[in-house]
Amino acid sequence: MSYVVQSVDTLAGIAGLYSTTVTDLMTVNALGSSAIKPGDILAIPLSACASNFPRYSWDFGLIVPNESYAITASHCVQCSCATGSRNLYCMPASLAVSCSSMQCRNSNLMIGNVTWQQSAAGCNVTSCSYGGYVNGTIITTLSTSLQPRCPGPQQFPPLIAPPSSVSKGLIFSPAPAPSESGGTPTTTPKSSTVPSSGSVVGLPPTNAPNGGLSSAASSSVHPLSIFPIAIVLGLFFDFHRSFAPLLHA
């Protein structure tokens, strides 16, 4: 992502705006100091969670930005990245698909499950994590560790529902909903004025059989159809007026 420096910007302010650090900004942009000037274009490192799946895994190198998620393992696993986190959290996706087993061996834990037990030495944490997708099989890893304190509830990024309406400023509008009878979608005409049959040229609809016109349309006569006759009659009368005196003489 690129950012154009404004006159009021500081490197620390830009770092805080995009949840990064001054050091990271200086490293990515090869800056010798924190001094910036208006018009400079900076590369912004976005915060994300990186996976550590093996190279032979189908989703090797998966990276998920903060406050978002990704669906992997043939739509079976959902991996999310919470705000300010660097650890990818994966769990079964809530999609109606056929998936291989997502339970860790020698336990009753599924991918994403974490159990812990407080002890005098700290907190014994056991977790079942996702380890990649290999040859149509979901790899699971069961791990146990002793941590200074027990983990809190997993924070999930908010899921934003797609818009149900389109604002007036947008160019595109949603398609009209089909009618209840299941036929052609019902639309509202822009004008309630319907032209009379006399002003409509009697042309059949596309791919309609001959004779598919209504009686009103087929009986209407377009003004242009009588135009050649008017010209002939006009020329005849002009000729008659010009040569009539000669004929009588």
Order of alpha helices (4+ residues) and beta strands (2+ residues): beta-alpha-alpha-beta-beta-beta-beta-beta-beta-beta-beta-beta-alpha-alpha
